[in-house]
Amino acid sequence: MSALFKKYAWVVNLVALALLALVAAGPLTDAIRAALFRLPSAQRLVSAHAGDADAVVQSNSLGRVRGEDPSAALVERRVFNLAGPKPPRAPPPPVPTKPAEEQPARGVLVESELPIDLLGTLVSSGGEHDYATLRVDGKPRVTQPGRTLMGGKAKVVKIAPGHIVLHERGEGFTYVVLEEEAPPAPVAARSGGVASAPRATGTGLRGAVQRQGPAAYRVDRGALTRELGDAARLRREARSVVGHHGGRPVGTKLIGVRPGSALRALGIRSGDIVTAVGGQPLPQRDGALVLLQRLAGAARTKVEIIRRGRPKTLSYEVR
């Protein structure tokens, strides 16, 4: 028997400890509860249990008002130095923003409005010998990254195949893309075969447009009339859709205007919203063709546009 008792003595000790803990748990719990949940004031007891003597006695024995949530009492009395519930934070006032069409998407460059045409680029593997051939305000120029143009109005930031990136004063980062070239025309070679003539850049209208100011142009009427002779090509040079400004439809938006096109030579950029040509709205159907027809039909014409959310007036003198 003694051997058996020694073998299972740890079980007896474990059971004894469990019984002792169970007996001590009740008084210990009451002591902790009485210390944490202190008796509320007499005024609160009376208001909480008006006319109920048993409830007052029970409150005195438990140290709290009957029915009171213990967690709420702990928070309210800050037993553990807990901060009370924070008041709801007022929502920040709405920040006025421009309509979506007036804001270029973040990280998206916009086309430069300066009289700068890109004729060609030479890009090296390391970027140390990158060159770009430009036509700046009608004059040819070769440039590299880091150089300024037009008296500091723009700085060449990057030269890439087919385009350059500029940093314009007051406008941020813009781009200029390579002029589109016309398809080569076959000419008779001296040997009797067929050779390709040097490709002419852009449209024939480019050399017939003289820029008189930031938004003023002089156009040769004969060249403009010849451009109108190829109506199919003019329709392909730009698409016209409904423009939107300030959250409402406004004018006709020209998209897909490429460098070297007739519209580009006249100072129109892709994304311009034409609100009026000579005081008359521009139709959405064949907008590019109708625009050139109206210019050819008057000696002086003003074209009202919205560019990057800002209104602008282009003046044309056709002679």
Backbone as numpy.savetxt, mean C-alpha at the origin, in Angstrom:
# Nx Ny Nz CAx CAy CAz Cx Cy Cz
4.73 -63.17 62.03 3.89 -61.96 62.03 4.76 -60.71 62.03
5.81 -60.78 62.88 6.70 -59.60 62.95 7.39 -59.36 61.61
7.73 -60.46 60.94 8.37 -60.30 59.63 7.42 -59.68 58.62
6.15 -60.10 58.70 5.16 -59.52 57.79 4.94 -58.05 58.08
4.90 -57.68 59.37 4.70 -56.27 59.72 5.86 -55.41 59.24
7.08 -55.94 59.40 8.24 -55.19 58.92 8.22 -55.02 57.41
7.70 -56.07 56.73 7.68 -56.00 55.26 6.73 -54.92 54.75
5.60 -54.74 55.45 4.60 -53.77 54.98 4.48 -52.56 55.91
5.56 -52.28 56.63 5.53 -51.13 57.55 5.35 -49.81 56.79
5.88 -49.73 55.59 5.77 -48.48 54.81 4.32 -48.20 54.40
3.55 -49.28 54.21 2.14 -49.09 53.87 1.39 -48.52 55.06
1.70 -49.06 56.26 1.03 -48.56 57.47 1.39 -47.09 57.69
2.65 -46.75 57.49 3.07 -45.35 57.67 2.37 -44.42 56.66
2.22 -44.89 55.43 1.58 -44.07 54.40 0.12 -43.83 54.73
-0.57 -44.86 55.21 -1.98 -44.71 55.58 -2.12 -43.77 56.77
-1.20 -43.88 57.74 -1.26 -43.00 58.91 -1.05 -41.55 58.52
-0.12 -41.30 57.61 0.12 -39.94 57.15 -1.10 -39.38 56.41
-1.75 -40.22 55.63 -2.94 -39.77 54.89 -4.05 -39.39 55.84
-4.26 -40.22 56.90 -5.30 -39.91 57.88 -4.98 -38.61 58.63
-3.72 -38.44 58.97 -3.30 -37.23 59.66 -3.52 -35.99 58.79
-3.20 -36.10 57.52 -3.41 -34.97 56.61 -4.88 -34.65 56.44
-5.72 -35.69 56.41 -7.16 -35.48 56.27 -7.73 -34.78 57.50
-7.26 -35.19 58.69 -7.75 -34.57 59.92 -7.29 -33.13 60.01
-6.05 -32.86 59.60 -5.51 -31.50 59.71 -6.01 -30.58 58.61
-6.54 -31.13 57.51 -6.94 -30.29 56.38 -8.10 -29.38 56.73
-9.08 -29.89 57.53 -10.24 -29.08 57.85 -9.89 -27.82 58.64
-9.25 -27.95 59.79 -8.89 -26.73 60.55 -7.95 -25.80 59.78
-7.03 -26.42 59.04 -6.10 -25.57 58.29 -6.82 -24.77 57.22
-7.78 -25.41 56.54 -8.57 -24.70 55.52 -9.37 -23.58 56.13
-9.99 -23.83 57.29 -10.77 -22.78 57.95 -9.88 -21.61 58.37
-8.67 -21.93 58.84 -7.77 -20.86 59.27 -7.33 -19.99 58.09
-7.01 -20.63 56.98 -6.60 -19.86 55.80 -7.76 -19.04 55.27
-8.96 -19.64 55.23 -10.12 -18.93 54.73 -10.46 -17.73 55.61
-10.33 -17.89 56.93 -10.62 -16.78 57.83 -9.59 -15.66 57.69
-8.33 -16.05 57.37 -7.29 -15.03 57.23 -7.43 -14.25 55.92
-7.82 -14.96 54.87 -7.91 -14.30 53.57 -9.21 -13.54 53.39
-10.31 -14.17 53.72 -11.62 -13.53 53.55 -12.02 -12.89 54.88
-11.53 -11.71 55.11 -11.82 -11.02 56.37 -13.28 -10.60 56.42
-13.74 -10.50 57.66 -15.13 -10.15 57.86 -15.42 -8.76 57.30
-16.41 -8.61 56.45 -16.73 -7.29 55.93 -17.30 -6.40 57.01
-17.45 -5.13 56.66 -17.92 -4.16 57.64 -19.35 -4.46 58.04
-19.72 -3.91 59.23 -21.08 -4.17 59.73 -22.12 -3.60 58.79
-21.81 -2.45 58.19 -22.79 -1.83 57.27 -23.04 -2.74 56.08
-21.97 -3.38 55.59 -22.14 -4.27 54.44 -22.92 -5.52 54.82
-22.65 -6.05 56.05 -23.38 -7.24 56.48 -24.88 -6.94 56.58
-25.20 -5.78 57.15 -26.60 -5.44 57.32 -27.29 -5.26 55.97
-26.58 -4.57 55.07 -27.17 -4.35 53.75 -27.31 -5.65 52.97
-26.37 -6.59 53.19 -26.41 -7.85 52.45 -27.41 -8.83 53.04
-27.61 -8.77 54.35 -28.49 -9.75 55.01 -29.45 -9.02 55.95
-30.16 -8.10 55.46 -31.10 -7.33 56.28 -32.16 -8.25 56.87
-32.21 -8.27 58.19 -33.24 -9.06 58.87 -32.98 -10.54 58.92
-31.81 -11.03 58.51 -31.49 -12.46 58.51 -30.35 -12.70 59.48
-30.68 -13.07 60.75 -29.66 -13.25 61.78 -28.78 -14.44 61.48
-29.37 -15.50 60.95 -28.58 -16.69 60.64 -27.51 -16.38 59.60
-27.87 -15.59 58.64 -26.89 -15.25 57.60 -25.74 -14.46 58.18
-26.04 -13.58 59.16 -24.97 -12.80 59.79 -24.04 -13.70 60.57
-24.63 -14.65 61.30 -23.80 -15.58 62.06 -22.94 -16.42 61.14
-23.54 -16.90 60.04 -22.78 -17.70 59.07 -21.66 -16.88 58.46
-21.93 -15.64 58.20 -20.89 -14.77 57.65 -19.76 -14.62 58.63
-20.10 -14.52 59.93 -19.07 -14.36 60.95 -18.21 -15.59 61.06
-18.81 -16.75 60.89 -18.05 -17.99 61.03 -17.19 -18.27 59.81
-17.68 -17.92 58.63 -16.91 -18.20 57.41 -16.00 -17.04 57.01
-16.23 -15.89 57.59 -15.38 -14.76 57.23 -15.76 -14.11 55.93
-16.92 -14.42 55.37 -17.35 -13.79 54.13 -18.87 -13.84 54.06
-19.43 -13.03 53.21 -20.87 -12.99 53.03 -21.32 -14.20 52.24
-22.39 -14.83 52.68 -22.88 -16.02 51.99 -23.22 -15.67 50.54
-22.83 -16.55 49.68 -23.11 -16.35 48.26 -22.08 -15.49 47.55
-21.11 -14.98 48.26 -20.11 -14.13 47.61 -19.09 -15.00 46.88
-18.77 -14.64 45.67 -17.80 -15.40 44.88 -16.42 -15.24 45.49
-15.72 -16.30 45.89 -14.40 -16.15 46.51 -13.39 -15.45 45.61
-13.38 -15.81 44.32 -12.41 -15.17 43.41 -12.69 -13.69 43.27
-13.98 -13.31 43.23 -14.30 -11.89 43.13 -13.90 -11.15 44.40
-14.08 -11.83 45.58 -13.68 -11.19 46.83 -12.18 -10.99 46.89
-11.42 -11.98 46.43 -9.96 -11.85 46.42 -9.52 -10.67 45.57
-10.11 -10.55 44.40 -9.73 -9.45 43.51 -10.15 -8.12 44.10
-11.35 -8.08 44.68 -11.86 -6.82 45.20 -11.04 -6.35 46.39
-10.66 -7.29 47.28 -9.93 -6.91 48.49 -8.42 -6.89 48.29
-7.96 -7.31 47.10 -6.54 -7.25 46.74 -5.68 -7.96 47.79
-6.08 -9.21 48.12 -5.35 -9.99 49.12 -3.91 -10.23 48.68
-3.73 -10.52 47.39 -2.40 -10.78 46.85 -1.85 -9.58 46.11
-2.29 -8.38 46.50 -1.85 -7.14 45.86 -2.19 -7.13 44.38
-3.35 -7.72 44.09 -3.78 -7.78 42.70 -4.43 -6.47 42.30
-4.12 -6.03 41.11 -4.76 -4.81 40.60 -6.18 -5.14 40.19
-7.05 -4.18 40.38 -8.43 -4.38 40.00 -8.58 -4.48 38.51
-9.75 -4.84 38.03 -9.97 -4.95 36.57 -9.75 -3.59 35.90
-8.99 -3.63 34.83 -8.70 -2.40 34.10 -9.92 -1.96 33.30
-10.17 -0.67 33.28 -11.30 -0.20 32.46 -11.02 -0.46 30.99
-12.04 -0.71 30.21 -11.82 -0.96 28.77 -11.17 0.23 28.10
-10.15 -0.06 27.31 -9.42 0.99 26.61 -10.27 1.54 25.46
-10.34 2.86 25.45 -11.13 3.51 24.40 -10.47 3.27 23.04
-11.24 2.97 22.01 -10.64 2.75 20.69 -10.00 4.03 20.17
-8.87 3.93 19.47 -8.22 5.14 18.94 -9.10 5.81 17.90
-9.00 7.12 17.81 -9.82 7.81 16.81 -9.43 7.39 15.41
-10.39 7.29 14.51 -10.06 6.87 13.14 -9.15 7.88 12.46
-8.16 7.36 11.76 -7.22 8.21 11.03 -7.75 8.40 9.62
-7.96 9.63 9.20 -8.47 9.85 7.84 -7.46 9.38 6.81
-7.92 8.63 5.85 -7.05 8.12 4.79 -7.60 8.54 3.45
-6.71 8.59 2.49 -7.12 8.90 1.13 -7.79 7.68 0.51
-8.62 7.87 -0.47 -9.18 6.72 -1.17 -8.09 5.83 -1.73
-8.44 4.55 -1.91 -7.41 3.58 -2.30 -6.76 3.95 -3.62
-7.50 4.55 -4.55 -6.91 4.82 -5.84 -5.91 5.96 -5.79
-5.88 6.73 -4.68 -4.97 7.84 -4.60 -3.65 7.44 -3.96
-3.56 6.22 -3.45 -2.37 5.81 -2.75 -1.70 4.67 -3.50
-0.49 4.87 -3.98 0.21 3.74 -4.58 0.45 2.67 -3.53
0.36 1.43 -3.93 0.61 0.36 -2.99 2.03 0.44 -2.48
2.16 0.05 -1.19 3.48 0.13 -0.59 4.45 -0.79 -1.33
5.62 -0.26 -1.64 6.62 -1.02 -2.36 6.44 -1.03 -3.86
5.41 -0.36 -4.39 5.16 -0.30 -5.82 5.60 1.07 -6.34
6.48 1.07 -7.34 6.96 2.33 -7.90 5.92 2.92 -8.84
6.00 4.23 -9.01 5.14 4.92 -9.97 6.01 5.47 -11.08
5.42 5.66 -12.23 6.17 6.11 -13.39 6.53 7.59 -13.25
7.74 7.91 -13.66 8.22 9.29 -13.55 7.49 10.19 -14.54
7.24 11.43 -14.11 6.62 12.42 -14.97 7.66 13.37 -15.57
8.91 13.21 -15.23 9.95 14.09 -15.77 10.20 13.76 -17.24
10.68 14.75 -18.01 10.97 14.51 -19.44 12.24 13.70 -19.62
12.21 12.47 -19.15 13.37 11.57 -19.22 12.95 10.31 -19.95
13.63 9.98 -21.03 13.36 8.77 -21.80 14.57 7.86 -21.71
14.32 6.58 -21.53 15.38 5.59 -21.45 15.58 4.96 -22.83
16.79 5.10 -23.37 17.10 4.59 -24.71 17.81 3.25 -24.67
18.53 2.97 -23.57 19.25 1.70 -23.48 19.95 1.58 -22.14
20.25 0.33 -21.74 20.96 0.08 -20.49 22.08 -0.93 -20.72
23.14 -0.81 -19.94 24.24 -1.76 -19.93 24.48 -2.12 -18.47
24.20 -3.38 -18.12 24.24 -3.82 -16.74 25.35 -4.84 -16.57
26.24 -4.62 -15.61 27.33 -5.54 -15.33 26.93 -6.49 -14.21
27.69 -7.56 -14.04 27.34 -8.56 -13.03 27.50 -8.01 -11.62
28.51 -7.21 -11.38 28.72 -6.68 -10.03 28.04 -5.35 -9.77
27.48 -4.73 -10.79 26.81 -3.46 -10.62 27.74 -2.26 -10.58
29.04 -2.47 -10.75 29.98 -1.36 -10.67 30.08 -0.61 -11.99
29.71 -1.26 -13.08 29.83 -0.63 -14.39 28.48 -0.63 -15.10
27.45 -0.18 -14.40 26.12 -0.06 -15.00 25.98 1.32 -15.64
25.48 1.32 -16.87 25.30 2.58 -17.60 23.90 2.60 -18.21
23.37 3.81 -18.36 22.07 4.00 -19.01 22.18 5.17 -19.97
21.65 4.98 -21.17 21.58 6.07 -22.15 20.20 6.69 -22.09
20.16 7.99 -21.82 18.90 8.68 -21.63 18.73 9.81 -22.64
17.50 10.25 -22.75 17.21 11.50 -23.42 16.52 12.38 -22.38
17.27 13.34 -21.87 16.79 14.20 -20.79 16.41 15.55 -21.38
15.12 15.83 -21.33 14.60 17.08 -21.89 15.05 17.27 -23.34
15.06 16.15 -24.09 15.40 16.20 -25.50 16.88 16.08 -25.82
17.74 16.01 -24.80 19.18 15.94 -25.03 19.70 14.58 -24.58
20.55 13.93 -25.41 21.08 12.61 -25.03 22.08 12.73 -23.88
22.11 11.69 -23.05 23.03 11.69 -21.91 23.26 10.26 -21.46
24.49 9.99 -21.03 24.85 8.69 -20.45 25.05 8.90 -18.95
24.48 8.02 -18.16 24.54 8.20 -16.71 24.82 6.89 -16.01
25.12 6.98 -14.71 25.39 5.83 -13.86 24.63 6.00 -12.55
24.50 4.93 -11.76 23.84 5.06 -10.46 24.56 6.07 -9.57
23.79 6.87 -8.87 24.34 7.88 -7.99 24.42 9.27 -8.58
24.25 9.38 -9.89 24.33 10.70 -10.53 22.96 11.37 -10.54
23.00 12.69 -10.52 21.75 13.47 -10.52 21.42 13.94 -11.93
20.14 14.21 -12.14 19.64 14.66 -13.44 18.82 15.92 -13.25
18.79 16.74 -14.29 17.96 17.94 -14.35 18.19 18.85 -13.14
19.46 19.13 -12.88 19.80 20.07 -11.83 19.44 19.59 -10.43
19.48 18.29 -10.21 19.19 17.75 -8.90 17.75 17.36 -8.67
16.89 17.48 -9.70 15.49 17.10 -9.52 15.34 15.60 -9.33
16.27 14.82 -9.86 16.18 13.37 -9.75 17.58 12.80 -9.62
17.66 11.67 -8.93 18.92 10.96 -8.76 18.75 9.52 -9.20
19.69 9.02 -9.99 19.63 7.64 -10.47 20.00 6.71 -9.32
19.06 5.84 -8.94 19.28 4.92 -7.82 19.74 3.56 -8.31
19.10 3.06 -9.38 19.43 1.72 -9.88 19.22 1.67 -11.38
20.09 0.91 -12.03 19.97 0.65 -13.46 19.79 -0.85 -13.64
18.72 -1.24 -14.28 18.41 -2.65 -14.50 18.10 -2.86 -15.97
18.11 -4.10 -16.44 17.76 -4.34 -17.84 16.33 -3.91 -18.14
16.18 -2.91 -18.98 14.85 -2.47 -19.39 14.26 -1.34 -18.59
14.88 -0.92 -17.47 14.33 0.20 -16.72 15.38 0.76 -15.77
15.12 1.97 -15.28 15.95 2.59 -14.25 15.03 3.08 -13.14
15.59 3.18 -11.94 14.85 3.68 -10.77 15.46 5.02 -10.37
14.58 6.01 -10.18 15.00 7.35 -9.80 14.45 7.68 -8.42
15.13 8.63 -7.77 14.59 9.22 -6.55 14.37 10.70 -6.83
13.10 11.06 -6.99 12.76 12.43 -7.37 12.51 13.27 -6.12
12.94 14.51 -6.20 12.75 15.43 -5.10 11.26 15.71 -4.91
10.75 15.40 -3.73 9.36 15.64 -3.41 8.39 14.58 -3.89
8.86 13.59 -4.66 7.97 12.56 -5.19 8.31 11.17 -4.71
9.53 10.95 -4.25 9.96 9.62 -3.83 10.54 8.85 -5.00
10.41 7.54 -4.93 11.01 6.66 -5.94 10.07 6.51 -7.13
10.62 6.66 -8.31 9.88 6.48 -9.56 10.72 5.63 -10.51
10.13 5.30 -11.65 10.86 4.48 -12.62 10.65 5.03 -14.03
11.59 4.68 -14.90 11.50 4.98 -16.33 11.83 3.68 -17.06
10.95 3.26 -17.97 11.16 2.01 -18.69 11.71 2.30 -20.07
12.31 1.28 -20.65 12.92 1.39 -21.96 11.85 1.63 -23.02
12.17 2.52 -23.94 11.23 2.81 -25.03 10.99 1.56 -25.86
9.74 1.35 -26.21 9.44 0.26 -27.13 9.90 0.62 -28.52
10.36 -0.36 -29.23 10.87 -0.14 -30.57 9.88 -0.67 -31.60
9.81 0.04 -32.70 8.93 -0.40 -33.79 9.55 -1.60 -34.49
8.75 -2.49 -35.07 9.29 -3.65 -35.76 10.12 -3.22 -36.97
11.19 -3.94 -37.28 12.05 -3.55 -38.39 11.34 -3.65 -39.74
11.62 -2.71 -40.59 11.05 -2.73 -41.94 12.09 -3.29 -42.91
11.74 -4.27 -43.74 12.71 -4.83 -44.68 13.05 -3.84 -45.79
14.34 -3.75 -46.12 14.81 -2.90 -47.21 15.68 -3.74 -48.13
15.76 -3.34 -49.38 16.56 -4.08 -50.35 18.04 -3.89 -50.07
18.78 -4.98 -49.98 20.23 -4.92 -49.77 20.94 -4.86 -51.10
22.18 -4.37 -51.11 22.95 -4.24 -52.35 23.22 -5.59 -52.97
23.30 -6.64 -52.15 23.60 -7.96 -52.68 22.37 -8.66 -53.24
21.24 -8.00 -53.18 20.03 -8.58 -53.72 19.19 -9.28 -52.68
19.75 -9.47 -51.46 18.99 -10.12 -50.40 18.13 -9.10 -49.68
17.70 -9.48 -48.50 16.87 -8.62 -47.66 17.61 -8.36 -46.37
17.72 -7.09 -45.99 18.38 -6.73 -44.75 17.41 -5.94 -43.89
17.70 -5.85 -42.62 16.85 -5.10 -41.69 17.40 -3.71 -41.51
16.52 -2.73 -41.67 16.93 -1.35 -41.45 17.05 -1.10 -39.96
17.82 -0.10 -39.53 17.90 0.24 -38.11 16.50 0.53 -37.59
16.20 -0.03 -36.42 14.86 0.10 -35.87 14.65 1.49 -35.29
13.56 2.11 -35.71 13.24 3.44 -35.21 12.51 3.31 -33.90
12.90 4.09 -32.93 12.28 4.00 -31.61 11.00 4.80 -31.59
9.99 4.18 -30.92 8.77 4.91 -30.62 7.92 5.20 -31.84
7.02 6.17 -31.65 6.09 6.57 -32.68 6.60 7.81 -33.40
6.06 8.03 -34.60 6.47 9.21 -35.34 6.03 10.51 -34.71
5.12 10.43 -33.76 4.64 11.65 -33.11 5.63 12.21 -32.12
6.55 11.38 -31.61 7.47 11.87 -30.59 8.30 13.04 -31.09
8.84 12.96 -32.28 9.65 14.06 -32.78 8.84 15.27 -33.17
7.51 15.14 -33.22 6.65 16.26 -33.62 6.02 16.97 -32.42
6.41 16.55 -31.20 5.88 17.17 -29.98 6.99 17.91 -29.28
6.79 19.18 -29.02 7.76 20.00 -28.29 7.16 20.38 -26.94
7.92 20.15 -25.92 7.44 20.49 -24.58 7.76 21.95 -24.30
6.72 22.74 -24.05 6.87 24.17 -23.81 6.95 24.50 -22.32
6.57 23.57 -21.47 6.58 23.80 -20.03 6.29 22.50 -19.32
6.13 22.54 -17.99 5.86 21.30 -17.24 4.61 20.57 -17.72
3.61 21.31 -18.22 2.38 20.67 -18.67 1.86 21.33 -19.95
2.75 21.86 -20.78 2.37 22.53 -22.02 3.13 21.89 -23.19
2.42 21.63 -24.28 3.01 20.94 -25.42 2.59 21.64 -26.72
3.51 21.63 -27.68 3.22 22.10 -29.03 3.33 20.90 -29.97
2.28 20.66 -30.76 2.20 19.45 -31.59 2.07 19.85 -33.05
2.81 19.13 -33.89 2.71 19.35 -35.33 1.43 18.69 -35.85
0.60 19.48 -36.53 -0.69 18.98 -36.97 -0.54 17.86 -38.01
0.42 17.99 -38.92 0.60 16.97 -39.94 0.96 15.62 -39.34
1.87 15.61 -38.35 2.24 14.35 -37.71 1.08 13.76 -36.94
0.29 14.63 -36.30 -0.87 14.14 -35.56 -1.91 13.52 -36.49
-2.08 14.14 -37.66 -3.03 13.60 -38.63 -2.58 12.25 -39.15
-1.27 12.10 -39.37 -0.75 10.81 -39.83 -0.94 9.72 -38.77
-0.79 10.08 -37.50 -1.03 9.11 -36.43 -2.47 8.63 -36.44
-3.39 9.55 -36.70 -4.81 9.18 -36.72 -5.15 8.27 -37.87
-4.26 8.17 -38.86 -4.51 7.28 -39.99 -4.42 5.81 -39.62
-3.79 5.48 -38.48 -3.69 4.09 -38.04 -4.52 3.93 -36.77
-5.85 3.94 -36.96 -6.75 3.89 -35.82 -6.64 2.57 -35.05
-6.37 1.48 -35.77 -6.28 0.17 -35.10 -5.13 0.15 -34.10
-3.99 0.73 -34.49 -2.85 0.75 -33.58 -3.13 1.65 -32.38
-3.78 2.78 -32.60 -4.09 3.69 -31.50 -5.02 3.03 -30.49
-5.94 2.20 -30.98 -6.84 1.50 -30.06 -6.08 0.51 -29.19
-4.99 -0.05 -29.75 -4.22 -1.03 -28.98 -3.24 -0.37 -28.01
-2.96 0.91 -28.20 -1.95 1.56 -27.37 -2.41 1.79 -25.95
-3.70 1.84 -25.71 -4.20 2.07 -24.35 -5.63 1.56 -24.26
-5.98 1.10 -23.08 -7.35 0.69 -22.80 -8.01 1.76 -21.93
-9.27 1.97 -22.13 -10.00 2.99 -21.37 -11.09 2.31 -20.56
-11.09 2.62 -19.26 -12.08 2.07 -18.33 -12.63 3.22 -17.49
-13.60 2.90 -16.66 -14.18 3.92 -15.79 -13.17 4.29 -14.71
-12.92 5.59 -14.55 -12.03 6.06 -13.50 -12.78 6.25 -12.19
-12.05 6.17 -11.08 -12.64 6.37 -9.76 -11.75 7.33 -8.97
-12.41 8.27 -8.32 -11.70 9.25 -7.49 -12.61 9.67 -6.35
-12.07 9.62 -5.12 -12.88 9.98 -3.97 -14.02 9.03 -3.71
-13.87 7.76 -4.14 -14.91 6.78 -3.90 -16.07 6.82 -4.87
-15.95 7.56 -5.97 -17.05 7.62 -6.94 -16.48 7.58 -8.36
-17.26 7.12 -9.33 -16.76 7.08 -10.71 -16.56 8.47 -11.28
-15.40 8.69 -11.87 -15.06 9.99 -12.45 -14.28 9.75 -13.74
-14.73 10.32 -14.84 -13.96 10.35 -16.08 -13.62 8.98 -16.64
-12.61 8.99 -17.51 -12.15 7.79 -18.19 -10.68 7.56 -17.86
-10.37 6.39 -17.37 -9.00 6.04 -16.98 -8.30 5.33 -18.12
-7.12 5.82 -18.49 -6.32 5.22 -19.56 -5.24 4.35 -18.93
-5.23 3.09 -19.26 -4.24 2.16 -18.72 -3.53 1.46 -19.86
-2.33 1.01 -19.56 -1.53 0.33 -20.58 -0.80 1.27 -21.52
-0.64 2.54 -21.13 0.08 3.50 -21.97 1.57 3.20 -21.87
2.18 2.84 -22.95 3.58 2.41 -22.96 4.49 3.52 -23.47
5.75 3.52 -23.03 6.71 4.45 -23.61 6.84 4.23 -25.11
6.96 5.32 -25.86 7.06 5.24 -27.30 5.73 5.36 -28.00
4.63 5.35 -27.24 3.32 5.47 -27.86 2.97 6.93 -28.09
1.91 7.16 -28.89 1.49 8.53 -29.19 1.01 9.24 -27.93
0.27 8.54 -27.07 -0.21 9.16 -25.84 0.95 9.54 -24.92
1.95 8.67 -24.87 3.10 8.98 -24.02 3.85 10.20 -24.53
3.94 10.32 -25.86 4.60 11.49 -26.43 3.86 12.78 -26.08
2.55 12.66 -25.86 1.74 13.83 -25.51 1.67 14.07 -24.01
2.45 13.32 -23.23 2.50 13.55 -21.80 1.49 12.78 -20.99
0.76 11.86 -21.61 -0.22 11.04 -20.89 0.51 9.84 -20.29
0.21 9.54 -19.04 0.81 8.40 -18.35 -0.25 7.34 -18.09
0.21 6.10 -17.99 -0.71 5.02 -17.67 -1.31 5.24 -16.29
-2.63 5.14 -16.19 -3.30 5.38 -14.93 -3.93 6.76 -14.82
-3.65 7.66 -15.78 -4.28 8.98 -15.76 -5.79 8.86 -15.96
-6.53 9.64 -15.21 -7.99 9.70 -15.36 -8.31 11.00 -16.09
-8.79 10.88 -17.31 -9.13 12.05 -18.12 -10.56 12.45 -17.78
-10.72 13.65 -17.23 -12.06 14.12 -16.85 -12.68 14.99 -17.94
-11.86 15.66 -18.76 -12.41 16.51 -19.81 -11.34 16.78 -20.85
-11.76 16.86 -22.10 -10.90 17.25 -23.23 -11.59 18.40 -23.93
-11.02 19.58 -23.82 -11.67 20.75 -24.40 -13.01 21.05 -23.74
-13.12 20.74 -22.46 -14.36 21.00 -21.74 -15.40 19.92 -21.87
-15.14 18.87 -22.64 -16.11 17.80 -22.87 -15.57 16.49 -22.28
-16.44 15.67 -21.70 -15.97 14.38 -21.15 -15.46 13.46 -22.24
-14.55 12.60 -21.87 -13.98 11.64 -22.82 -14.76 10.33 -22.74
-15.25 9.81 -23.86 -16.01 8.55 -23.80 -15.10 7.39 -23.42
-15.69 6.37 -22.83 -14.90 5.21 -22.42 -14.52 4.34 -23.62
-15.33 4.35 -24.64 -15.03 3.54 -25.83 -14.04 4.31 -26.70
-12.92 3.65 -27.04 -11.88 4.25 -27.89 -11.41 5.58 -27.33
-11.13 5.60 -26.01 -10.73 6.85 -25.37 -9.48 7.46 -25.96
-8.46 6.63 -26.24 -7.20 7.16 -26.79 -7.42 7.76 -28.17
-8.19 7.08 -29.01 -8.43 7.57 -30.37 -9.22 8.88 -30.34
-10.25 8.96 -29.51 -11.06 10.17 -29.43 -10.23 11.33 -28.89
-9.34 11.06 -27.96 -8.49 12.12 -27.41 -7.63 12.76 -28.50
-6.99 11.94 -29.32 -6.16 12.48 -30.39 -7.01 13.18 -31.44
-8.19 12.68 -31.73 -9.07 13.33 -32.70 -9.47 14.73 -32.23
-9.75 14.88 -30.97 -10.12 16.20 -30.45 -8.94 17.16 -30.45
-7.75 16.65 -30.18 -6.57 17.51 -30.24 -6.35 18.00 -31.66
-6.55 17.11 -32.65 -6.32 17.50 -34.04 -7.39 18.46 -34.55
-8.53 18.50 -33.89 -9.62 19.33 -34.39 -9.63 20.74 -33.85
-8.65 21.14 -33.04 -8.63 22.48 -32.47 -7.21 22.99 -32.40
-7.06 24.31 -32.46 -5.73 24.91 -32.39 -5.18 24.85 -30.97
-6.03 25.05 -29.99 -5.61 25.00 -28.58 -6.62 24.16 -27.80
-6.11 23.25 -27.00 -6.98 22.35 -26.24 -6.39 22.15 -24.86
-7.26 22.12 -23.86 -6.86 21.79 -22.49 -7.44 20.43 -22.12
-6.61 19.58 -21.55 -7.02 18.24 -21.12 -6.92 18.19 -19.60
-8.06 17.97 -18.96 -8.10 17.89 -17.50 -7.94 16.42 -17.10
-6.96 16.15 -16.21 -6.70 14.78 -15.77 -6.56 14.76 -14.25
-6.64 13.55 -13.72 -6.32 13.30 -12.31 -5.18 12.28 -12.31
-4.04 12.69 -11.75 -2.86 11.83 -11.73 -2.40 11.66 -10.29
-2.35 10.41 -9.85 -1.96 10.09 -8.47 -2.85 10.81 -7.47
-4.11 10.95 -7.80 -5.06 11.57 -6.89 -5.08 13.08 -6.92
-4.26 13.71 -7.77 -4.20 15.17 -7.82 -4.63 15.66 -9.20
-5.49 16.68 -9.25 -5.91 17.21 -10.56 -4.76 17.94 -11.25
-4.77 17.85 -12.57 -3.72 18.48 -13.37 -4.29 18.85 -14.73
-3.80 19.94 -15.30 -4.26 20.41 -16.61 -3.10 20.37 -17.59
-3.31 19.70 -18.73 -2.33 19.65 -19.81 -2.82 20.56 -20.94
-1.93 21.40 -21.42 -2.29 22.36 -22.49 -1.58 21.96 -23.77
-2.32 22.02 -24.89 -1.78 21.63 -26.20 -2.05 22.72 -27.21
-1.02 23.00 -27.99 -1.14 23.91 -29.12 -0.79 23.11 -30.37
-1.76 23.00 -31.27 -1.57 22.22 -32.51 -1.45 23.20 -33.67
-0.33 23.10 -34.38 -0.10 24.04 -35.49 0.69 23.37 -36.60
